[in-house]
Amino acid sequence: MTRQRNGRTAWRAARWAIQFLFLGLFGALFALARYGGAPGAQNLFLRFDPLALLVTSIAGRAVVAVLLPALVLVALTLVLGRFFCGYVCPLGTTIDLFDAVARRKAKGPYWLRYGKYATLLFLLVAAGMGASFIGFFDPLVISERTLTVALYPAYRYIANGLHPVPGYAEVAGTLALFAGILALGLVQRRFWCRNLCPLGGLYALLAKLSLLKF
């Protein structure tokens, strides 16, 4: 029993280390784009986003070539299973950090997990009609927009002597969406990831065919 407990503790520690590594990479790419003269670095995570590839290609009636690296994640998921959500996703890691503080252990009804498939279906149907709503549902887009539109301007506002921040309505809307996603953790641990995230829904469908299971 003690050996199993120690094994679980070691595995959780390794998982946190991997999550922080990718979260740090996400922030480093943003900093590189802002201060290192490499503007394309900021969008690197998005280029590996299969949901963005799928939705934008359907909505635009053409394959978006810049997003084709997302097929690498599709291939890895077919081998490893749904590893992205628990180890790589910056929003998922942020949610885990909030949930660790909130310490909410309640489990919702299982049928709520079908919500992520409903969200995915909504995005695909909307894309078929020529509309794209991934800015409100894709975790990578939400993470990047929160950092770009809200957190970084807030940092500049404080660091540069209360430098004015334009677009207050956009900042407020972005923060409200981000805070609302985190607040769902007060209802159920990883509520967004389990029940609403369409990218998670896409990976869950792919993982049903995977060779391994994370």
N, C-alpha and C positions, 0 to 999 in steps of 0.2 A: 504493500500500500504506500509506504514512504517513498519507494523507488518510483512508483507511478506518479505520486504527487510532485516529486522533484523533476520528473520528466516533463510533466505539464507546465511547471513553472519555468523550466528552461525553454520550452517551446514558445510560451507566451513572451518571454524576454527576447527570444530571437525574432519573433513576429514584430514586436514593438521596434526593435532595431532596424528591421527592414522597412517598416512603415516610416520611421523617422528619416531613413536614408532617402527614400523617394520624395517625402515631403520637403526635405532639405534641397534635393535636386530641383524640385518644382520652384522653390524660392530662388535658388541660385540661377536658374535659367531666366527668371524674371529680372534679377539684378543684372545679369549679363546683357540682357536686352536694353535695360535702362542706362547702364553705366559702362558697359564693355563694348559698345559699338556693334552689337550683333542683334539687330531687331528681330531676326527670324528665330532666335533661340526661345523667345517667350512662347511661341506657338508649337514648340516641339511636342508637348504632351498631346495637343489637339490633333496633330498629324497621325497619331496612333489611336485615334478614337473611331471605332467601327460604327458607332451610332451616328456620328457626324458624317461619316462617309456615306452611310445608307440614306439618311434623311436628305442631305444636301444633293446627292446624286439623283434621288427620286424627284425632289422638288425642282431641280434644275434641268431634268431630263437629259443629263449627261454625267458621266463619271468624273468626279473631281480628282484629278491626278495627284494633287498635292497631299490628298488624304489616303492614298493607296498604302502607305506604310502601316495603316490600321490592320491590313490583312495579316501582318506579322502577329498581332495580338490575337486575331481570330485563330490562326494556326496554333499558337501556344495554348490557347484555351482548349482546343480540341485534343491537346495532349495532356496538359496539366489540370484541366478543370477550371473552376471559377476562382482563379488565384488573384485576379486583378483587384477585385472589390476589397479583399481583406489585407492586401499587402502593398498595393501600388497607388490606388486612388487617393489624391490629396484631400478631397472632401470626406471620404470615408475615414481617413486618419483623424481629421479634425473632429468628426462626429464621435469617434472613439475617445478622443481626449475629453470632449465635453461630457460624454456618458460616464467616463471614469470619475469625473467630479460629481455628476448628478447621482451616480450610484443607483440608477433605476433598474430593477431586475425583473419587473413585470413582463409577462409574455402575453401578447395579444392573440386573438383567435387566428387560426392557421389560414383561414380564407382571406385575410387581409393581404397575404403574400401575393395573391393574384393581382393586386393593384398595380404592381410594376409591369405586368403584361398588358393591362388595360392602358396604362400610360404609354407604353411602347406602341400599342395598336393605334392610339390616338395620334401619335406623332407620325406614324407611317401613313395613315389615312389623310392627315392634313398635308403631308408632303405630296401625296398623290394628287391633291387639289392645288398644288403649287405653293403651299404655305409652310413655313418652318418655324417651329416653336421650341427648338432645342435650347435656345437661350434661357428658357424658364425651367428646363427639366434635365438637361445634360450636366452631370456633376463636374466634368472637366471645364465646360463653358462657365458654369456657375462659379467654380473656384477661381478661374482666371479673371472673370469680370469683377468678382468681389475684391481681388487683390489689386486690379488695375483701376477700377472706378472708385472704390471706397477706402481700402486700407492704405494703399500707397499715397493717395492725396491727403489722407489724415496724417500720415507720417510727415509729409512735406509741410502740412499746415503747422505742425508742432515744431519740426526741426528747423524750419526756415523763418522763424519769427512770425508765426500765424499767417503764413502765406495764403492768400485767398484760394478757395477751392471752387471751381465752376461746376454748374450742373447739380445743384443741390437736390432736385427732384430725382434725378437718376441715382445719386448716391443714396438717398433715403430708400428708394425702391430696391436697390441692390442689397443694402444692409437688412431691409425687412425680410426679403426672401431668404437670405443666408441665416438670419437669426431665427426665422420660422422653422427652417430645416433642423437647426440645432435643438430648438425647443421641443420638437417632436420626440427627442430622446427622453423627455420627462414623462411621456406616455409609455414608451417601450424602447428598450435598448436597440440602437441602430434601426429605428423606425423607418427612416427614409430609405436606407439601404435595403432593408428586408421587403418593404411594402410599396414603395413608390418609384424608385429609381429605374428609369427605362433602360439605361445602359446596363444596370445589374440584371434586368429582365432579359436583355439580349444575351449577356454572358451566361445566364442561367439556362437558356435554351441551348446554347452551344455546348455547355458543360454536360448536358444529358448525353452527348455523343463522345465525351472525352474518355481518354484511356485511363487517366488517373483522376482522383477526386480530392480537391483541397476544400 
